[in-house]
Amino acid sequence: MARTHRMECTASPAGLLFECLDGCGRRIVVDGASGDLTIIDHGDRAALHQASNGGVDLHPTTID
């Protein structure tokens, strides 16, 4: 089973940058406007990476 690596998130008005804390070099950017994900550096492709940026705020759905 692959090892799990932790990622740190840095937020900016342009989006989110996730960087691996375990030294493999993986870096991912999530665009703030579109939500597109771009991999800058793959790092260890066999490792599982996990990260988060705060909680998720859910709102009730409104159906018209």
C-alpha positions in Angstrom: 0.0 0.0 0.0 1.3 3.5 -0.8 2.3 5.8 1.9 0.1 8.8 2.7 1.6 12.3 2.4 0.3 15.4 4.0 -0.2 18.6 2.0 -0.2 22.2 3.1 -2.6 24.8 1.6 -1.8 28.4 0.9 -4.8 30.5 -0.1 -4.6 33.6 -2.3 -7.3 35.6 -4.2 -6.2 33.7 -7.3 -6.8 30.3 -5.8 -5.3 27.6 -3.6 -1.7 26.2 -3.7 -1.2 22.7 -2.2 2.3 21.6 -1.5 3.5 18.2 -0.1 4.9 18.5 3.5 6.7 15.1 3.2 9.3 16.3 0.7 8.2 14.5 -2.5 7.7 17.8 -4.3 4.0 17.5 -5.3 2.4 20.9 -6.0 -1.1 21.5 -7.1 -3.1 24.7 -7.8 -6.8 25.0 -7.7 -8.1 28.1 -9.6 -10.3 30.3 -7.4 -12.7 31.3 -10.2 -13.2 28.1 -12.2 -12.2 25.4 -9.7 -9.8 23.9 -12.3 -7.0 21.8 -10.9 -3.5 22.1 -12.3 -0.6 19.8 -11.3 2.6 21.8 -11.3 4.9 19.0 -10.0 3.7 15.4 -9.8 6.1 14.4 -7.0 5.7 10.8 -5.8 3.0 9.4 -8.1 2.6 6.2 -5.9 1.9 8.2 -2.7 -1.6 9.1 -1.6 -1.9 12.8 -0.8 -4.4 14.4 1.5 -5.1 18.0 2.3 -7.9 20.4 3.2 -8.5 24.1 3.6 -10.9 24.8 6.4 -14.4 23.5 6.8 -17.1 23.2 4.2 -20.1 25.5 4.7 -23.3 23.9 3.3 -26.5 25.8 2.6 -30.0 24.5 2.1 -31.0 23.9 -1.6 -33.7 26.2 -2.9 -35.9 24.7 -5.7 -38.1 27.1 -7.6 
